[in-house]
């Protein structure tokens, strides 16, 4: 006889945060004047991040994001030549028509929330896949070994 868990397909766990709550956190952390500005920032940063992450880390991170955020993250085809952290910020600034300073601010406001949603283990895997410079964007110290 089959147990209930064997009969029922398993669904992935629901994200720990709604999209509205995510926008509230980003708006607060980024000190954005409106919810709309926070949403534009979330969508732009997640689309840019979606161009950088591949494989299981991409799938696992998308599963931890609210649905609307996951769509923004996965709507981009990953690049074959990932950018460094600084390159990511400069690319984002060019795409949204801002300065590197505002793009860095926007990136930090969004990726700090993403880091919380990802959790430590997944974030470690994501950072291991990316070129140098992303640790700071996610609110982590980035240590390098002396030569």
KOLKEBA-487362 format. One record per residue (C-alpha): chain; x, y, z. Coordinates in steps of 0.2 Angstrom, whole numbers. Layout:
// KOLKEBA-487362
@ch = A&east = X&north = Y&up = Z
...
***
This chain:
// KOLKEBA-487362
@ch = A&east = 0&north = 0&up = 0
@ch = A&east = 6&north = 17&up = -5
@ch = A&east = 8&north = 31&up = 9
@ch = A&east = 0&north = 48&up = 6
@ch = A&east = 17&north = 55&up = 2
@ch = A&east = 21&north = 42&up = -11
@ch = A&east = 4&north = 46&up = -19
@ch = A&east = 5&north = 65&up = -19
@ch = A&east = 18&north = 74&up = -29
@ch = A&east = 29&north = 84&up = -18
@ch = A&east = 29&north = 103&up = -21
@ch = A&east = 43&north = 114&up = -18
@ch = A&east = 42&north = 124&up = -2
@ch = A&east = 34&north = 141&up = -4
@ch = A&east = 46&north = 156&up = -3
@ch = A&east = 48&north = 163&up = 15
@ch = A&east = 43&north = 180&up = 9
@ch = A&east = 29&north = 188&up = -2
@ch = A&east = 34&north = 199&up = -16
@ch = A&east = 25&north = 214&up = -7
@ch = A&east = 35&north = 210&up = 9
@ch = A&east = 51&north = 209&up = -2
@ch = A&east = 47&north = 226&up = -9
@ch = A&east = 44&north = 234&up = 8
@ch = A&east = 61&north = 228&up = 14
@ch = A&east = 70&north = 234&up = -1
@ch = A&east = 61&north = 251&up = 0
@ch = A&east = 66&north = 252&up = 18
@ch = A&east = 84&north = 247&up = 16
@ch = A&east = 87&north = 257&up = 0
@ch = A&east = 77&north = 272&up = 7
@ch = A&east = 67&north = 273&up = -9
@ch = A&east = 53&north = 286&up = -9
@ch = A&east = 40&north = 275&up = -17
@ch = A&east = 35&north = 257&up = -18
@ch = A&east = 36&north = 259&up = -37
@ch = A&east = 54&north = 264&up = -36
@ch = A&east = 58&north = 249&up = -25
@ch = A&east = 50&north = 238&up = -38
@ch = A&east = 59&north = 245&up = -52
@ch = A&east = 75&north = 242&up = -43
@ch = A&east = 71&north = 224&up = -38
@ch = A&east = 67&north = 220&up = -56
@ch = A&east = 82&north = 228&up = -63
@ch = A&east = 94&north = 220&up = -51
@ch = A&east = 87&north = 203&up = -51
@ch = A&east = 87&north = 203&up = -71
@ch = A&east = 105&north = 208&up = -70
@ch = A&east = 109&north = 194&up = -57
@ch = A&east = 99&north = 182&up = -68
@ch = A&east = 112&north = 185&up = -82
@ch = A&east = 126&north = 179&up = -70
@ch = A&east = 120&north = 163&up = -62
@ch = A&east = 118&north = 146&up = -70
@ch = A&east = 115&north = 128&up = -65
@ch = A&east = 107&north = 122&up = -49
@ch = A&east = 111&north = 138&up = -40
@ch = A&east = 100&north = 147&up = -52
@ch = A&east = 86&north = 135&up = -50
@ch = A&east = 88&north = 134&up = -31
@ch = A&east = 89&north = 153&up = -29
@ch = A&east = 73&north = 156&up = -40
@ch = A&east = 64&north = 143&up = -29
@ch = A&east = 67&north = 154&up = -14
@ch = A&east = 62&north = 170&up = -21
@ch = A&east = 44&north = 176&up = -22
@ch = A&east = 36&north = 171&up = -39
@ch = A&east = 37&north = 189&up = -46
@ch = A&east = 55&north = 191&up = -41
@ch = A&east = 59&north = 173&up = -48
@ch = A&east = 51&north = 178&up = -64
@ch = A&east = 62&north = 194&up = -65
@ch = A&east = 78&north = 184&up = -61
@ch = A&east = 75&north = 170&up = -73
@ch = A&east = 69&north = 181&up = -88
@ch = A&east = 87&north = 183&up = -93
@ch = A&east = 98&north = 171&up = -102
@ch = A&east = 114&north = 168&up = -92
@ch = A&east = 130&north = 175&up = -100
@ch = A&east = 144&north = 164&up = -105
@ch = A&east = 156&north = 177&up = -98
@ch = A&east = 151&north = 182&up = -81
@ch = A&east = 155&north = 200&up = -75
@ch = A&east = 166&north = 203&up = -59
@ch = A&east = 156&north = 212&up = -45
@ch = A&east = 162&north = 229&up = -51
@ch = A&east = 158&north = 224&up = -69
@ch = A&east = 140&north = 219&up = -63
@ch = A&east = 138&north = 237&up = -55
@ch = A&east = 144&north = 246&up = -70
@ch = A&east = 133&north = 235&up = -82
@ch = A&east = 118&north = 239&up = -71
@ch = A&east = 121&north = 257&up = -71
@ch = A&east = 122&north = 257&up = -90
@ch = A&east = 106&north = 247&up = -92
@ch = A&east = 96&north = 258&up = -81
@ch = A&east = 104&north = 275&up = -85
@ch = A&east = 111&north = 278&up = -68
@ch = A&east = 128&north = 281&up = -60
@ch = A&east = 139&north = 267&up = -54
@ch = A&east = 136&north = 274&up = -36
@ch = A&east = 117&north = 273&up = -37
@ch = A&east = 118&north = 256&up = -45
@ch = A&east = 130&north = 250&up = -31
@ch = A&east = 117&north = 257&up = -19
@ch = A&east = 102&north = 248&up = -28
@ch = A&east = 112&north = 232&up = -29
@ch = A&east = 116&north = 232&up = -10
@ch = A&east = 98&north = 235&up = -6
@ch = A&east = 91&north = 221&up = -16
@ch = A&east = 105&north = 208&up = -14
@ch = A&east = 105&north = 210&up = 5
@ch = A&east = 86&north = 204&up = 5
@ch = A&east = 91&north = 190&up = -8
@ch = A&east = 105&north = 184&up = 3
@ch = A&east = 92&north = 182&up = 18
@ch = A&east = 80&north = 173&up = 7
@ch = A&east = 94&north = 162&up = 0
@ch = A&east = 101&north = 156&up = 16
@ch = A&east = 119&north = 154&up = 20
@ch = A&east = 122&north = 137&up = 11
@ch = A&east = 114&north = 142&up = -5
@ch = A&east = 123&north = 159&up = -5
@ch = A&east = 140&north = 151&up = -2
@ch = A&east = 136&north = 140&up = -18
@ch = A&east = 131&north = 156&up = -28
@ch = A&east = 146&north = 166&up = -23
@ch = A&east = 158&north = 151&up = -27
@ch = A&east = 151&north = 151&up = -44
@ch = A&east = 153&north = 170&up = -47
@ch = A&east = 169&north = 180&up = -51
@ch = A&east = 177&north = 190&up = -37
@ch = A&east = 168&north = 205&up = -30
@ch = A&east = 150&north = 198&up = -27
@ch = A&east = 152&north = 195&up = -8
@ch = A&east = 152&north = 213&up = -4
@ch = A&east = 136&north = 216&up = -15
@ch = A&east = 127&north = 203&up = -5
@ch = A&east = 133&north = 211&up = 11
@ch = A&east = 147&north = 199&up = 16
@ch = A&east = 165&north = 202&up = 19
@ch = A&east = 175&north = 196&up = 5
@ch = A&east = 192&north = 189&up = 10
@ch = A&east = 207&north = 185&up = -1
@ch = A&east = 222&north = 176&up = 2
@ch = A&east = 239&north = 185&up = 2
@ch = A&east = 251&north = 180&up = -11
***
